[in-house]
Structure formats: C-alpha cells, structure tokens
Amino acid sequence: MARLHVIGCTEQNIGPAFMDAKPKNSILFVCLGNICRSPLAQGVFAAVAAEKQLSHHFLLDSAGTGGWHAGSPPDPRSVAVAARYGVDISGQSARKVDIPDFTRFDLILGMDRSNVQDLRRAAPESARDRIHLYLGYALGTARDVPDPYYGGADGFEKVYRMIREASEALSDRLVG
C-alpha cells in the first residue's frame, strides 16, 4: 500500500497514493496553538482524501499562529476524537506558522476569523489571497470552527463533525 506524504506527521498507510506525482494542492490548516483544531483538520482531510483515493492530489500540514506549543503533540482530546473515527493524528507535532509557509502552500485555511486576521497581518501582500476561513472556503458559510481547548469532550466531538463535513466539501471542491 502506498503512503501519503503529510508534512509534520509520521507517514501513514492510508490507501492509494503516488508519492512521485506532484500534488495538485498544498494546504496548510491553521489554528491558534496547533494542538486542537488544525492537527485534527490535517488528519481528517488526509483521511477523507484517502477514502476518495485522492491522496496523490494533496500535500498537507498544520501550524499555529502562536508558537507556545511548538514541538508538542496534539491535545489528547483531539487525538481521542480522531481515533474514535479511525484517524491517527498522534504523530503530529505543533509548530508556528513561518514566513516560507506563505509561498510554500497554495491554500492556507484558518479555523477562525482571528486566525485569518493574524495570518493576513503576517503574510506578504502577494500571499494574502491564499488565506481563507476554513468553513467559508469549504462550505461557503462564514462560521468559525470554535476552539474546544477550554471545554469538554463534547466540544471536540462537535469540532470533529464540523471539520469532517468541511473536509468532504473541500476535497470535492478542489478535485471536482
């Protein structure tokens, strides 16, 4: 079985992929600390792409607008909710968005409006058109993916469902 190349994550067996093919889209998922929403979005989108046999179209990563969790694994509650649905994000490691990300990725998706504002302030002007609100870009709805960090397991479950729906729509939008 081929392996999907996912930046910032251990390689995962997820289905047919062609490592030598140039990805059609490179996507960076971004939240505040890169331990809850964005690693979940990266893992869920990778799983959706694999289910649809589209992994070879994408190069994925996630990052945070803040760097205080750099080097840390995802929040155990994100890992747990992902695992319940057969998605392993335990090998990811948090990092902060850096300047090369703005040219390295075709699409930069912030989980909430605050993330998008922070990204646009940090980005070179030439890269600002790559930055979008995740649910807005994927679903056409200007809603935030709420930060579940200070809540309970039910918040992580809600975030998983939002991300799963958006990942399905995004993969369809990008590949057709």
GROMACS elastic network, one bead per residue, 0.5 to 0.9 nm:
[ bonds ]
;  ai    aj funct       b0    kb
    1    13     6  0.67553   500
    1    14     6  0.78789   500
    1    15     6  0.61015   500
    1    16     6  0.64192   500
    1    17     6  0.83006   500
    2    13     6  0.67943   500
    2    14     6  0.75930   500
    2    15     6  0.61793   500
    2    16     6  0.53850   500
    2    17     6  0.54029   500
    2    18     6  0.69169   500
    2    19     6  0.77160   500
    3    11     6  0.64288   500
    3    12     6  0.60176   500
    3    13     6  0.52653   500
    3    14     6  0.64050   500
    3    15     6  0.68951   500
    3    16     6  0.72526   500
    3    17     6  0.60638   500
    3    18     6  0.77697   500
    3    19     6  0.71729   500
    3    55     6  0.87636   500
    4    11     6  0.65638   500
    4    12     6  0.65118   500
    4    13     6  0.71417   500
    4    14     6  0.66830   500
    4    15     6  0.77473   500
    4    16     6  0.80100   500
    4    17     6  0.57869   500
    4    18     6  0.76499   500
    4    19     6  0.68478   500
    4    46     6  0.80671   500
    4    50     6  0.81765   500
    4    55     6  0.60974   500
    4    56     6  0.70500   500
    4    58     6  0.85708   500
    4    59     6  0.83042   500
    5     9     6  0.85006   500
    5    10     6  0.86645   500
    5    11     6  0.63715   500
    5    12     6  0.81693   500
    5    17     6  0.86090   500
    5    19     6  0.67932   500
    5    55     6  0.84039   500
    5    56     6  0.84138   500
    5    58     6  0.82938   500
    5    59     6  0.64332   500
    5    60     6  0.76756   500
    6     9     6  0.57080   500
    6    10     6  0.73553   500
    6    11     6  0.66219   500
    6    12     6  0.83032   500
    6    42     6  0.85135   500
    6    43     6  0.89706   500
    6    46     6  0.79799   500
    6    58     6  0.85125   500
    6    59     6  0.59597   500
    6    60     6  0.51358   500
    6    61     6  0.62878   500
    7    10     6  0.80276   500
    7    11     6  0.86963   500
    7    59     6  0.71220   500
    7    60     6  0.58902   500
    7    61     6  0.50461   500
    7    62     6  0.81515   500
    7    92     6  0.88923   500
    8    60     6  0.84544   500
    8    61     6  0.60569   500
    8    62     6  0.74793   500
    8    91     6  0.82879   500
    8    92     6  0.58404   500
    8    93     6  0.63513   500
    8    94     6  0.81990   500
    8    95     6  0.85964   500
    9    12     6  0.83345   500
    9    61     6  0.78304   500
    9    89     6  0.76765   500
    9    90     6  0.84387   500
    9    91     6  0.54421   500
    9    93     6  0.69782   500
   10    89     6  0.88051   500
   10    90     6  0.87657   500
   10    91     6  0.54200   500
   10    92     6  0.68295   500
   11    14     6  0.89756   500
   11    91     6  0.86697   500
   12    15     6  0.89236   500
   12    88     6  0.82616   500
   13    16     6  0.88105   500
   14    17     6  0.82181   500
   14    46     6  0.81199   500
   14    47     6  0.69292   500
   14    49     6  0.89193   500
   14    50     6  0.55718   500
   14    51     6  0.78895   500
   14    55     6  0.82934   500
   15    50     6  0.55097   500
   15    51     6  0.73674   500
   15    53     6  0.67966   500
   15    55     6  0.78042   500
   16    50     6  0.70295   500
   16    53     6  0.59083   500
   16    54     6  0.79060   500
   16    55     6  0.70553   500
   16    56     6  0.78138   500
   17    20     6  0.89470   500
   17    21     6  0.85999   500
   17    50     6  0.78742   500
   17    53     6  0.72162   500
   17    54     6  0.72651   500
   17    55     6  0.52833   500
   17    57     6  0.84174   500
   18    21     6  0.54753   500
   18    22     6  0.85865   500
   18    55     6  0.77736   500
   18    56     6  0.51628   500
   18    57     6  0.86929   500
   19    22     6  0.78331   500
   19    23     6  0.87118   500
   19    56     6  0.67409   500
   20    23     6  0.88793   500
   20    56     6  0.85601   500
   21    24     6  0.87764   500
   21    56     6  0.65225   500
   21    57     6  0.79669   500
   22    25     6  0.87605   500
   22    56     6  0.75904   500
   22    57     6  0.73689   500
   22    58     6  0.83952   500
   22    59     6  0.88299   500
   23    26     6  0.67443   500
   23    55     6  0.84520   500
   23    56     6  0.58733   500
   23    59     6  0.59288   500
   24    56     6  0.78606   500
   24    58     6  0.58654   500
   24    59     6  0.80867   500
   24   174     6  0.85773   500
   24   175     6  0.84179   500
   25    57     6  0.61932   500
   25    59     6  0.63959   500
   25    60     6  0.84790   500
   25   105     6  0.77816   500
   25   106     6  0.60504   500
   25   107     6  0.73903   500
   25   174     6  0.78035   500
   26    57     6  0.84424   500
   26    58     6  0.56029   500
   26    60     6  0.58440   500
   26    61     6  0.82037   500
   26   104     6  0.76496   500
   26   106     6  0.51926   500
   26   107     6  0.63637   500
   26   108     6  0.86113   500
   27    42     6  0.86156   500
   27    58     6  0.72644   500
   27    59     6  0.62885   500
   27    60     6  0.50511   500
   27    61     6  0.65066   500
   27    62     6  0.82071   500
   27   105     6  0.56468   500
   27   106     6  0.61475   500
   27   108     6  0.58530   500
   27   109     6  0.74492   500
   28    38     6  0.85486   500
   28    42     6  0.79160   500
   28    59     6  0.86061   500
   28    60     6  0.60254   500
   28    62     6  0.51344   500
   28    63     6  0.71365   500
   28   101     6  0.79627   500
   28   105     6  0.63343   500
   28   106     6  0.82109   500
   28   107     6  0.63317   500
   28   109     6  0.62001   500
   28   110     6  0.85460   500
   29    34     6  0.88336   500
   29    37     6  0.85151   500
   29    38     6  0.51406   500
   29    39     6  0.75243   500
   29    41     6  0.65818   500
   29    42     6  0.63169   500
   29    60     6  0.78922   500
   29    61     6  0.63838   500
   29    63     6  0.64638   500
   29    64     6  0.84449   500
   29   107     6  0.85165   500
   29   108     6  0.60626   500
   29   110     6  0.62182   500
   29   111     6  0.74419   500
   29   134     6  0.80487   500
   30    33     6  0.84473   500
   30    34     6  0.68038   500
   30    37     6  0.78566   500
   30    38     6  0.51448   500
   30    39     6  0.83265   500
   30    41     6  0.87682   500
   30    61     6  0.87955   500
   30    62     6  0.56384   500
   30    63     6  0.50398   500
   30    64     6  0.53119   500
   30    65     6  0.69870   500
   30    97     6  0.79115   500
   30   108     6  0.71792   500
   30   109     6  0.59220   500
   30   111     6  0.61032   500
   30   112     6  0.88217   500
   30   115     6  0.70646   500
   30   116     6  0.85085   500
   30   119     6  0.87680   500
   30   134     6  0.89255   500
   31    34     6  0.56248   500
   31    35     6  0.82099   500
   31    36     6  0.78155   500
   31    37     6  0.61379   500
   31    38     6  0.53136   500
   31    39     6  0.86531   500
   31    62     6  0.81654   500
   31    63     6  0.67764   500
   31    65     6  0.64086   500
   31    66     6  0.85380   500
   31   109     6  0.86329   500
   31   110     6  0.59229   500
   31   111     6  0.53395   500
   31   112     6  0.72578   500
   31   114     6  0.89819   500
   31   115     6  0.60185   500
   31   116     6  0.88835   500
   31   147     6  0.83607   500
   32    35     6  0.82565   500
   32    36     6  0.86718   500
   32    37     6  0.84887   500
   32    38     6  0.84290   500
   32    63     6  0.81769   500
   32    65     6  0.50330   500
   32    66     6  0.57184   500
   32    67     6  0.85841   500
   32    96     6  0.89395   500
   32   110     6  0.88910   500
   32   111     6  0.83831   500
   32   112     6  0.88833   500
   32   114     6  0.85957   500
   32   115     6  0.64835   500
   32   147     6  0.84490   500
   33    36     6  0.75053   500
   33    37     6  0.87825   500
   33    38     6  0.85258   500
   33    63     6  0.74227   500
   33    65     6  0.64331   500
   33    66     6  0.53623   500
   33    67     6  0.65037   500
   33    68     6  0.69074   500
   33    69     6  0.59536   500
   33    70     6  0.79788   500
   33    94     6  0.73072   500
   33    95     6  0.79133   500
   33    96     6  0.75953   500
   34    37     6  0.69268   500
   34    38     6  0.55968   500
   34    39     6  0.62122   500
   34    62     6  0.67838   500
   34    63     6  0.50672   500
   34    65     6  0.78524   500
   34    66     6  0.80325   500
   34    67     6  0.83718   500
   34    69     6  0.72112   500
   34    70     6  0.80083   500
   34    72     6  0.88331   500
   34    73     6  0.89112   500
   34    74     6  0.72420   500
   34    75     6  0.89941   500
   34    93     6  0.81939   500
   34    94     6  0.51198   500
   34    95     6  0.65542   500
   34    96     6  0.75039   500
   35    38     6  0.69594   500
   35    39     6  0.61841   500
   35    40     6  0.82621   500
   35    63     6  0.85970   500
   35    64     6  0.80243   500
   35    69     6  0.72876   500
   35    72     6  0.75088   500
   35    73     6  0.66775   500
   35    75     6  0.51951   500
   35    76     6  0.88514   500
   35    78     6  0.77463   500
   35    92     6  0.89084   500
   35    93     6  0.80448   500
   35    94     6  0.60993   500
   35   149     6  0.88112   500
   36    39     6  0.61738   500
   36    40     6  0.63857   500
   36    41     6  0.88856   500
   36    74     6  0.60636   500
   36    75     6  0.56396   500
   36    76     6  0.86610   500
   36    77     6  0.78654   500
   36    78     6  0.55743   500
   36    79     6  0.85196   500
   36   147     6  0.75189   500
   36   148     6  0.72711   500
   36   149     6  0.68106   500
   36   156     6  0.82133   500
   37    40     6  0.51424   500
   37    41     6  0.60747   500
   37    42     6  0.86724   500
   37    78     6  0.75569   500
   37   111     6  0.70972   500
   37   145     6  0.76905   500
   37   146     6  0.83706   500
   37   147     6  0.69572   500
   37   148     6  0.79015   500
   37   149     6  0.89540   500
   37   156     6  0.85320   500
   37   159     6  0.73452   500
   37   160     6  0.83189   500
   37   163     6  0.83762   500
   38    42     6  0.60950   500
   38    43     6  0.85559   500
   38    61     6  0.86183   500
   38    62     6  0.55388   500
   38    63     6  0.67427   500
   38    64     6  0.76054   500
   38   109     6  0.89662   500
   38   110     6  0.82512   500
   38   111     6  0.71436   500
   39    42     6  0.50532   500
   39    43     6  0.61603   500
   39    44     6  0.84943   500
   39    61     6  0.79873   500
   39    62     6  0.57873   500
   39    63     6  0.77478   500
   39    74     6  0.66322   500
   39    78     6  0.80570   500
   39    79     6  0.89542   500
   39    89     6  0.68151   500
   39    92     6  0.70258   500
   39    93     6  0.84516   500
   39    94     6  0.80218   500
   40    43     6  0.51749   500
   40    44     6  0.59359   500
   40    45     6  0.83450   500
   40    62     6  0.89284   500
   40    74     6  0.82673   500
   40    78     6  0.63756   500
   40    79     6  0.77531   500
   40    81     6  0.88330   500
   40    82     6  0.68919   500
   40    87     6  0.87858   500
   40    89     6  0.68849   500
   40   159     6  0.87792   500
   40   160     6  0.72883   500
   40   163     6  0.77703   500
   41    44     6  0.51678   500
   41    45     6  0.58406   500
   41    46     6  0.83289   500
   41    62     6  0.80306   500
   41   111     6  0.89329   500
   41   160     6  0.80724   500
   41   163     6  0.59231   500
   41   164     6  0.78319   500
   41   166     6  0.89924   500
   41   167     6  0.75682   500
   42    45     6  0.53554   500
   42    46     6  0.61371   500
   42    47     6  0.86775   500
   42    60     6  0.64158   500
   42    61     6  0.61638   500
   42    62     6  0.61545   500
   42    89     6  0.83192   500
   43    46     6  0.51139   500
   43    47     6  0.62045   500
   43    48     6  0.87067   500
   43    60     6  0.88191   500
   43    61     6  0.89954   500
   43    82     6  0.78743   500
   43    87     6  0.64412   500
   43    88     6  0.69417   500
   43    89     6  0.57371   500
   43    92     6  0.89877   500
   44    47     6  0.50038   500
   44    48     6  0.61676   500
   44    49     6  0.85543   500
   44    82     6  0.75451   500
   44    87     6  0.66002   500
   44    88     6  0.88723   500
   44    89     6  0.86711   500
   44   160     6  0.81871   500
   44   163     6  0.71972   500
   44   164     6  0.62887   500
   44   167     6  0.69328   500
   45    48     6  0.50477   500
   45    49     6  0.60690   500
   45    50     6  0.84971   500
   45    60     6  0.85064   500
   45   163     6  0.80900   500
   45   164     6  0.73673   500
   45   166     6  0.85962   500
   45   167     6  0.50920   500
   45   168     6  0.75926   500
   45   170     6  0.84433   500
   45   171     6  0.77302   500
   46    49     6  0.51221   500
   46    50     6  0.61322   500
   46    51     6  0.86505   500
   46    55     6  0.69324   500
   46    58     6  0.82946   500
   46    60     6  0.75234   500
   46    87     6  0.88330   500
   46   167     6  0.87062   500
   47    50     6  0.50459   500
   47    51     6  0.61501   500
   47    52     6  0.86613   500
   47    55     6  0.85365   500
   47    86     6  0.85842   500
   47    87     6  0.66456   500
   48    51     6  0.50816   500
   48    52     6  0.62943   500
   48    53     6  0.85226   500
   48    54     6  0.83451   500
   48    55     6  0.85833   500
   48   164     6  0.79484   500
   48   167     6  0.66937   500
   48   168     6  0.63992   500
   48   171     6  0.75632   500
   49    52     6  0.51890   500
   49    53     6  0.60182   500
   49    56     6  0.85159   500
   49    57     6  0.83714   500
   49    58     6  0.80874   500
   49   167     6  0.84499   500
   49   168     6  0.82891   500
   49   171     6  0.66519   500
   50    54     6  0.58068   500
   50    55     6  0.51596   500
   50    56     6  0.87227   500
   51    54     6  0.76201   500
   51    55     6  0.85151   500
   52    55     6  0.78831   500
   52   171     6  0.86811   500
   53    56     6  0.78563   500
   54    57     6  0.56569   500
   54    58     6  0.75810   500
   54   171     6  0.81918   500
   54   175     6  0.79874   500
   55    58     6  0.57285   500
   55    59     6  0.82118   500
   56    59     6  0.79946   500
   57   175     6  0.77961   500
   59   105     6  0.85944   500
   60   105     6  0.87505   500
   62    92     6  0.88396   500
   62    94     6  0.77955   500
   62    95     6  0.77898   500
   62    96     6  0.88442   500
   62    97     6  0.83688   500
   63    66     6  0.86040   500
   63    67     6  0.88166   500
   63    70     6  0.89905   500
   63    93     6  0.89626   500
   63    94     6  0.63250   500
   63    95     6  0.51577   500
   63    96     6  0.52400   500
   63    97     6  0.53339   500
   63    98     6  0.88032   500
   64    67     6  0.65690   500
   64    69     6  0.85191   500
   64    70     6  0.85322   500
   64    94     6  0.72667   500
   64    95     6  0.61544   500
   64    97     6  0.57333   500
   64   115     6  0.84264   500
   65    95     6  0.87469   500
   65    96     6  0.57596   500
   65    97     6  0.57769   500
   65    98     6  0.87918   500
   65   115     6  0.66585   500
   65   118     6  0.68906   500
   65   119     6  0.71122   500
   66    69     6  0.77162   500
   66    70     6  0.84688   500
   66    95     6  0.82885   500
   66    96     6  0.57455   500
   66    97     6  0.77508   500
   67    70     6  0.52444   500
   67    94     6  0.80834   500
   67    95     6  0.62298   500
   67    97     6  0.80384   500
   68    71     6  0.89632   500
   68    95     6  0.86237   500
   68    96     6  0.82340   500
   69    72     6  0.54749   500
   69    73     6  0.83911   500
   69    93     6  0.88799   500
   69    94     6  0.60271   500
   69    95     6  0.70690   500
   69    96     6  0.82861   500
   70    73     6  0.86644   500
   70    93     6  0.72181   500
   70    96     6  0.64401   500
   71    92     6  0.89437   500
   71    93     6  0.52293   500
   71    94     6  0.50770   500
   71    95     6  0.62498   500
   72    75     6  0.85134   500
   72    92     6  0.83291   500
   72    93     6  0.53914   500
   72    94     6  0.52913   500
   72    95     6  0.81364   500
   73    76     6  0.81774   500
   73    79     6  0.89893   500
   73    89     6  0.87174   500
   73    90     6  0.66474   500
   73    91     6  0.70653   500
   73    92     6  0.58727   500
   73    94     6  0.61607   500
   74    77     6  0.82029   500
   74    78     6  0.64895   500
   74    79     6  0.64313   500
   74    89     6  0.73126   500
   74    90     6  0.65949   500
   74    91     6  0.83373   500
   74    92     6  0.66355   500
   74    93     6  0.67475   500
   74    94     6  0.69451   500
   75    78     6  0.53370   500
   75    79     6  0.63921   500
   75    80     6  0.86953   500
   75   149     6  0.82295   500
   76    80     6  0.59920   500
   76    81     6  0.86485   500
   76    90     6  0.84287   500
   77    81     6  0.61786   500
   77    82     6  0.84859   500
   77   149     6  0.87521   500
   77   152     6  0.84959   500
   77   153     6  0.65553   500
   77   156     6  0.67695   500
   78    81     6  0.53124   500
   78    82     6  0.60774   500
   78    83     6  0.84535   500
   78    89     6  0.80995   500
   78    90     6  0.89637   500
   78   153     6  0.87899   500
   78   156     6  0.64126   500
   78   157     6  0.86506   500
   78   160     6  0.83356   500
   79    82     6  0.52654   500
   79    83     6  0.60621   500
   79    84     6  0.87233   500
   79    87     6  0.83444   500
   79    88     6  0.70074   500
   79    89     6  0.58720   500
   79    90     6  0.59140   500
   80    83     6  0.50656   500
   80    84     6  0.62594   500
   80    85     6  0.89411   500
   80    88     6  0.88770   500
   81    84     6  0.51638   500
   81    85     6  0.68549   500
   81    86     6  0.89956   500
   81    87     6  0.84964   500
   81   153     6  0.80958   500
   81   156     6  0.66932   500
   81   157     6  0.62927   500
   81   160     6  0.71183   500
   82    85     6  0.53926   500
   82    86     6  0.64188   500
   82    88     6  0.63283   500
   82    89     6  0.69744   500
   82   157     6  0.89120   500
   82   160     6  0.74024   500
   83    88     6  0.56754   500
   83    89     6  0.78602   500
   83    90     6  0.89170   500
   84    87     6  0.74211   500
   85    88     6  0.88771   500
   88    91     6  0.75285   500
   89    92     6  0.57826   500
   90    93     6  0.83200   500
   95    98     6  0.88371   500
   97   100     6  0.84884   500
   97   101     6  0.65525   500
   97   102     6  0.86418   500
   97   119     6  0.84122   500
   98   101     6  0.56274   500
   98   102     6  0.76834   500
   98   122     6  0.87299   500
   99   102     6  0.57948   500
   99   103     6  0.78600   500
   99   122     6  0.76850   500
   99   123     6  0.70104   500
   99   124     6  0.81725   500
  100   103     6  0.56370   500
  100   104     6  0.60062   500
  100   105     6  0.87226   500
  101   105     6  0.59444   500
  101   108     6  0.85997   500
  102   105     6  0.60933   500
  102   106     6  0.81846   500
  102   107     6  0.87698   500
  102   108     6  0.78076   500
  102   123     6  0.62819   500
  102   124     6  0.74187   500
  102   126     6  0.88749   500
  102   127     6  0.58181   500
  102   128     6  0.81525   500
  102   130     6  0.79136   500
  102   131     6  0.87385   500
  103   106     6  0.73898   500
  103   126     6  0.88726   500
  103   127     6  0.67253   500
  105   108     6  0.66090   500
  105   130     6  0.80186   500
  106   127     6  0.89986   500
  106   130     6  0.62305   500
  106   131     6  0.89767   500
  107   129     6  0.86811   500
  107   131     6  0.63276   500
  107   132     6  0.77196   500
  108   116     6  0.88868   500
  108   119     6  0.86649   500
  108   130     6  0.57152   500
  108   132     6  0.63263   500
  108   133     6  0.85463   500
  108   134     6  0.84473   500
  109   112     6  0.89022   500
  109   115     6  0.87804   500
  109   116     6  0.76055   500
  109   130     6  0.81825   500
  109   131     6  0.58533   500
  109   132     6  0.50393   500
  109   133     6  0.55776   500
  109   135     6  0.86373   500
  109   137     6  0.79799   500
  110   113     6  0.71440   500
  110   114     6  0.81775   500
  110   115     6  0.52319   500
  110   116     6  0.50766   500
  110   117     6  0.87991   500
  110   119     6  0.78301   500
  110   131     6  0.72252   500
  110   132     6  0.61319   500
  110   134     6  0.55232   500
  110   135     6  0.88186   500
  110   144     6  0.87616   500
  110   145     6  0.88944   500
  111   114     6  0.84141   500
  111   115     6  0.64579   500
  111   116     6  0.76017   500
  111   132     6  0.88370   500
  111   133     6  0.61313   500
  111   134     6  0.54713   500
  111   135     6  0.75518   500
  111   144     6  0.60517   500
  111   145     6  0.52459   500
  111   146     6  0.76393   500
  111   147     6  0.84370   500
  112   115     6  0.53409   500
  112   116     6  0.64389   500
  112   117     6  0.88372   500
  112   133     6  0.62287   500
  112   134     6  0.74713   500
  112   135     6  0.85966   500
  112   143     6  0.75160   500
  112   145     6  0.57677   500
  112   146     6  0.70422   500
  112   147     6  0.83790   500
  113   116     6  0.50033   500
  113   117     6  0.61569   500
  113   118     6  0.86048   500
  113   132     6  0.88965   500
  113   133     6  0.64878   500
  113   142     6  0.88178   500
  113   143     6  0.83351   500
  113   144     6  0.64912   500
  114   117     6  0.50949   500
  114   118     6  0.61677   500
  114   119     6  0.85414   500
  115   118     6  0.51320   500
  115   119     6  0.60731   500
  115   120     6  0.85972   500
  115   133     6  0.82821   500
  116   119     6  0.50610   500
  116   120     6  0.61134   500
  116   121     6  0.85941   500
  116   131     6  0.67291   500
  116   132     6  0.64631   500
  116   133     6  0.62302   500
  117   120     6  0.51797   500
  117   121     6  0.61991   500
  117   122     6  0.86961   500
  118   121     6  0.51950   500
  118   122     6  0.63073   500
  118   123     6  0.86409   500
  119   122     6  0.51518   500
  119   123     6  0.59397   500
  119   128     6  0.81393   500
  119   131     6  0.72170   500
  120   123     6  0.51189   500
  120   124     6  0.79302   500
  120   125     6  0.80903   500
  120   127     6  0.83951   500
  120   128     6  0.56983   500
  120   129     6  0.88481   500
  120   131     6  0.69649   500
  121   124     6  0.81559   500
  121   125     6  0.89132   500
  121   128     6  0.87060   500
  123   126     6  0.79205   500
  123   127     6  0.61175   500
  123   128     6  0.60638   500
  123   131     6  0.88396   500
  124   127     6  0.55274   500
  124   128     6  0.66947   500
  125   128     6  0.54317   500
  125   129     6  0.82248   500
  126   129     6  0.72818   500
  126   130     6  0.88282   500
  127   130     6  0.56468   500
  127   131     6  0.74826   500
  128   131     6  0.55332   500
  128   132     6  0.86822   500
  129   132     6  0.77138   500
  132   135     6  0.86420   500
  132   136     6  0.72076   500
  132   137     6  0.61718   500
  133   136     6  0.51501   500
  133   137     6  0.59916   500
  133   138     6  0.84683   500
  133   142     6  0.72907   500
  133   143     6  0.79938   500
  133   144     6  0.74325   500
  134   137     6  0.53420   500
  134   138     6  0.60322   500
  134   139     6  0.81332   500
  134   142     6  0.86846   500
  134   143     6  0.84741   500
  134   144     6  0.77403   500
  134   145     6  0.78625   500
  134   163     6  0.87912   500
  134   166     6  0.76358   500
  135   138     6  0.50906   500
  135   139     6  0.52799   500
  135   140     6  0.66290   500
  135   141     6  0.59090   500
  135   142     6  0.64497   500
  135   143     6  0.60387   500
  135   144     6  0.67523   500
  135   145     6  0.72774   500
  135   162     6  0.82508   500
  135   163     6  0.81803   500
  135   166     6  0.61580   500
  136   139     6  0.55381   500
  136   143     6  0.65456   500
  136   144     6  0.83120   500
  137   140     6  0.56569   500
  137   141     6  0.76655   500
  137   142     6  0.83642   500
  137   166     6  0.87677   500
  137   170     6  0.77172   500
  138   141     6  0.80514   500
  138   165     6  0.88220   500
  138   166     6  0.54125   500
  138   167     6  0.72802   500
  138   168     6  0.84978   500
  138   169     6  0.56753   500
  138   171     6  0.84754   500
  138   173     6  0.74007   500
  139   142     6  0.84536   500
  139   165     6  0.83154   500
  139   166     6  0.60860   500
  139   169     6  0.63932   500
  139   170     6  0.75021   500
  140   143     6  0.89433   500
  141   144     6  0.89423   500
  143   146     6  0.87885   500
  144   147     6  0.87458   500
  145   148     6  0.88765   500
  145   159     6  0.64567   500
  145   162     6  0.71109   500
  145   163     6  0.77502   500
  146   155     6  0.83044   500
  146   158     6  0.89288   500
  146   159     6  0.69482   500
  147   150     6  0.77050   500
  147   151     6  0.84898   500
  147   155     6  0.82065   500
  147   156     6  0.85871   500
  147   159     6  0.80689   500
  148   151     6  0.53545   500
  148   152     6  0.72794   500
  148   153     6  0.82452   500
  148   154     6  0.86265   500
  148   155     6  0.51683   500
  148   156     6  0.56943   500
  148   158     6  0.87226   500
  148   159     6  0.73123   500
  149   152     6  0.78750   500
  149   155     6  0.82957   500
  149   156     6  0.81911   500
  151   154     6  0.78182   500
  151   155     6  0.61028   500
  151   156     6  0.81571   500
  152   155     6  0.56806   500
  152   156     6  0.71440   500
  153   156     6  0.52047   500
  153   157     6  0.63706   500
  153   158     6  0.88099   500
  154   158     6  0.62431   500
  154   159     6  0.86420   500
  155   158     6  0.50880   500
  155   159     6  0.61923   500
  155   160     6  0.85788   500
  156   159     6  0.50138   500
  156   160     6  0.60583   500
  156   161     6  0.86919   500
  157   160     6  0.50499   500
  157   161     6  0.63776   500
  157   162     6  0.87801   500
  158   161     6  0.52532   500
  158   162     6  0.63507   500
  158   163     6  0.86819   500
  159   162     6  0.51061   500
  159   163     6  0.60772   500
  159   164     6  0.84637   500
  160   163     6  0.51290   500
  160   164     6  0.59720   500
  160   165     6  0.86029   500
  161   164     6  0.50635   500
  161   165     6  0.61995   500
  161   166     6  0.85615   500
  162   165     6  0.53286   500
  162   166     6  0.61946   500
  162   167     6  0.85471   500
  163   166     6  0.50253   500
  163   167     6  0.58774   500
  163   168     6  0.85464   500
  164   167     6  0.50438   500
  164   168     6  0.62575   500
  164   169     6  0.87075   500
  165   168     6  0.52974   500
  165   169     6  0.64071   500
  165   170     6  0.86297   500
  166   169     6  0.51115   500
  166   170     6  0.58942   500
  166   171     6  0.85041   500
  167   171     6  0.60337   500
  167   172     6  0.85101   500
  168   171     6  0.54464   500
  168   172     6  0.64100   500
  168   173     6  0.87425   500
  169   172     6  0.51724   500
  169   173     6  0.60965   500
  169   174     6  0.86653   500
  170   174     6  0.60608   500
  170   175     6  0.84615   500
  171   174     6  0.52935   500
  171   175     6  0.60124   500
  171   176     6  0.76036   500
  172   175     6  0.54382   500
  173   176     6  0.53555   500
